[in-house]
């Protein structure tokens, strides 16, 4: 089975027990394993995929907990390096009455940022594997250089590279350094997932279609554009465009919803015998399957609290889709028969 390597941060999210309060007002938190690449790896594994976490984790109590969570969710941890240098990153997340979040991060000397290029072996990766990365660990660090090495290796062997910018401005010295870094890494990806909130920040273009078109630089062949409760679109380099309206749910916590979305998308994608050469063709042929499954994954995750705990299994997602679309029974049966 093809492997999906997820490179980057693992950390601890502290979620307020009291809802609809600012961080300064909260008196109690629940500990939740997090970090976008980790969330994606777990989602892929829950959907039956072969996901691998590529990072460095501290030899502290929180690091032990992160390893337990990864292994408990069937993510391959054999490539993870444990280290006495650095500590586990922490993120305190405040959730307002609409389910939207704000963050306070503590990760100036975290173990994940210390993963160096010489600790990663090129022979780990094979043609047909997929690499997924985000922007949080692209700050100036050994880990940034490790990203460059791993991406370069994937390009040389013809692997597929997926990039979710996942903008977290508090982790950057300033907005421009974040934007510039994202734009530098963007051409290296084959697939780019971007949210409606991130599109203008990254491109500085007000018109939506024009902004999305500007993302097709370098190797980019597929842009997946997420719009929260309004669903998502797929744009292909050849000009094709597909849309799915998504699912309406009562939002509890949007933490990890975008990660569940792209985890669902990638897990379905790697089951389609894809290659760099046929990527656009496979996405075009299976656009409805990919978007529907990804949207359902994100919606289910947003409907409950906690990113990792919220990630559903594949059968749960399919049952949710079947229930939500029972009014279009014929189309739904045709959809489910493809799985």
C-alpha positions, -999 to 999 in steps of 0.1 A, spaced: 0 0 0 12 35 -8 25 55 21 14 90 30 42 108 48 31 137 70 60 159 80 59 186 106 47 195 141 32 174 168 20 193 198 -5 195 227 -37 216 223 -53 228 255 -90 233 248 -110 254 273 -135 235 293 -156 267 295 -170 276 261 -174 311 247 -148 327 269 -115 344 261 -83 327 272 -78 351 301 -112 341 314 -108 304 311 -99 285 343 -97 249 330 -85 231 299 -87 197 284 -55 182 269 -57 171 233 -30 158 209 -27 181 179 -6 196 152 -20 198 116 3 171 101 -4 148 130 -42 153 126 -39 145 89 -19 114 95 -44 101 121 -74 109 98 -58 90 69 -51 60 92 -87 60 105 -99 59 69 -78 28 62 -47 45 47 -11 39 54 1 71 70 36 78 84 45 106 108 78 122 101 90 144 129 111 146 161 93 142 195 107 152 229 115 127 255 91 143 280 57 132 294 38 151 267 60 134 240 52 100 254 15 109 252 18 120 216 35 87 207 7 68 225 -20 87 205 -2 82 172 3 45 178 -32 41 192 -46 54 159 -24 31 137 -1 58 124 34 44 115 58 60 141 89 40 131 104 71 114 100 94 144 131 104 163 129 109 200 151 136 215 163 150 248 167 184 230 138 207 231 104 201 245 68 194 233 51 224 218 19 237 235 -11 255 220 -39 271 241 -70 273 219 -99 296 227 -132 287 210 -159 315 206 -197 310 204 -195 303 166 -169 276 170 -140 297 157 -106 297 174 -78 319 186 -44 305 196 -16 311 221 15 291 211 45 280 233 70 264 209 103 285 207 124 254 215 103 225 204 117 191 194 100 190 160 119 222 148 152 204 156 147 175 131 178 180 108 182 169 72 209 143 80 184 125 103 161 117 74 172 91 48 163 94 11 158 57 8 127 59 31 106 72 2 94 53 -29 78 63 -61 40 63 -56 43 76 -20 27 109 -11 41 137 10 19 162 29 33 193 47 21 226 62 37 259 69 40 260 107 73 241 107 87 262 78 100 289 102 138 293 101 150 260 117 167 227 109 131 214 102 127 239 74 158 225 57 145 190 63 114 199 44 135 211 15 154 178 14 123 156 16 104 176 -9 134 175 -33 136 137 -29 99 133 -37 103 154 -68 132 133 -80 113 100 -75 81 112 -90 61 112 -57 31 135 -52 35 165 -29 5 180 -10 7 214 7 -18 230 32 -4 264 41 -25 263 73 -16 299 82 -8 305 119 5 341 121 13 342 158 41 317 151 59 340 126 80 371 132 57 391 109 30 386 83 54 391 53 79 364 64 49 340 66 35 350 32 70 349 15 78 315 29 44 300 17 50 315 -18 85 300 -19 72 265 -11 40 267 -31 56 259 -66 70 227 -51 36 212 -45 14 192 -68 -17 197 -47 -25 228 -27 -53 230 -2 -63 266 7 -92 280 27 -113 310 19 -97 328 49 -62 322 36 -66 329 -1 -64 367 0 -36 367 26 -14 344 4 -21 360 -30 -30 396 -21 -56 394 -48 -92 403 -40 -110 385 -69 -115 349 -59 -111 332 -93 -81 354 -102 -65 346 -68 -70 309 -73 -55 310 -108 -24 327 -94 -18 296 -73 -10 275 -104 27 280 -103 56 256 -107 44 220 -101 9 229 -89 -17 208 -108 -46 207 -83 -60 234 -60 -86 224 -34 -104 255 -21 -123 251 11 -152 274 21 -162 262 56 -199 255 58 -203 263 21 -183 232 10 -153 231 -13 -141 234 -49 -115 216 -69 -96 235 -96 -74 218 -121 -45 233 -140 -63 226 -173 -91 249 -162 -116 223 -150 -136 233 -119 -158 212 -96 -179 221 -66 -196 203 -36 -218 223 -13 -208 203 18 -229 195 48 -247 216 74 -239 206 110 -241 223 144 -205 235 150 -189 226 183 -152 232 175 -136 238 142 -102 226 155 -89 200 131 -118 203 107 -96 214 78 -71 186 87 -99 160 86 -110 174 53 -76 171 36 -70 138 54 -102 125 38 -93 139 4 -58 124 4 -70 90 18 -94 86 -11 -70 100 -36 -42 74 -28 -67 46 -33 -71 56 -70 -38 43 -84 -26 78 -89 8 90 -102 22 123 -110 14 118 -146 -23 109 -142 -31 131 -111 -54 156 -129 -72 128 -148 -79 108 -116 -91 139 -98 -113 148 -127 -128 114 -129 -134 111 -92 -141 147 -82 -175 140 -66 -162 111 -45 -132 131 -33 -151 163 -24 -181 145 -8 -159 124 14 -136 152 23 -165 176 31 -182 149 53 -150 143 72 -145 180 79 -182 185 89 -182 156 113 -150 168 130 -164 203 134 -195 189 150 -177 176 181 -149 189 204 -113 180 199 -93 174 166 -80 139 172 -110 125 191 -133 140 165 -118 123 135 -144 96 125 -138 62 109 -146 56 73 -178 37 79 -190 66 101 -183 90 73 -201 69 47 -231 65 70 -232 102 76 -232 108 38 -259 83 32 -281 98 59 -276 134 48 -282 127 11 -311 102 15 -334 126 -5 -313 119 -36 -312 82 -31 -303 71 -66 -273 95 -67 -262 85 -32 -263 48 -41 -242 54 -71 -217 74 -50 -214 48 -22 -209 19 -47 -177 36 -57 -161 29 -23 
